[in-house]
Amino acid sequence: MKIPTLINSLVFKTDFMQRVKIKIAIFITLLMAGNALAQTTNYKTYAVVLYSFTKYIEWPVESKQGDFVIAVFGNSKMASELQNSMVGRKVGTQLVRIVEAKSLSELSDAQVIFVGDLKSGSTAEVVALTKSKPVLVVTERDGLVKKGACVSFLVTDDGLLKFQLNDQALSDQRLKAASALTALAYRGS
């Protein structure tokens, strides 16, 4: 049954103003339910893919000392998922440490910066902050590779999680992506 037909069938026995109020209430409820479904991002999958990137990116020697820091800027759910799933994990010989950054100043020691959807408007600032530093800037929002991010996640119309690569940004950050990673990148519009 289509939504307008469903709404009309629920409100057919009331006066005009009450029908309008009921239709609006039902519409808002359905809209909120739809938004709730759309917002159920599986950050466990994002975390696995993000960690996989570390295996297919080559960092310069100066980045291979101390902890391997993954900073999350603007997404506490992603930070929480990474903190839970990265316990005891390593990149090469470095122990992975997750930082939930509240400001740009907390991003300085990271090898990977995940820019969450809430901070996607700050992507250009993050890119400027990390310019010429060996930092993989990964964004949650589609298309931000055009603003200088190294990687942008995107969810296709059929619900598949994919990523875009910015080869020039990787080069500018002195990072090298393995051909296997490059081959998996989404090159569509």
Buried (B, 14 or more C-beta within 10 A) or exposed (E): EEEEEEBEEEBEEEEEEEBEEBBEEBEEEEEEEEEEEEEEBEBEEBBEBBBEBBEBBEBEEEBBEEBBBBBBBBBEEBBBBBBEBBEEBEBEEBBBBBBBBEEBEEBBEBBBBBBBBEBBEBBEBBBEBBEEBBBBBBBBBBEBBEBBBBBBBBBEEEEEBBBBBBEEBBEBBBBBBEEEBBEBBBEEE
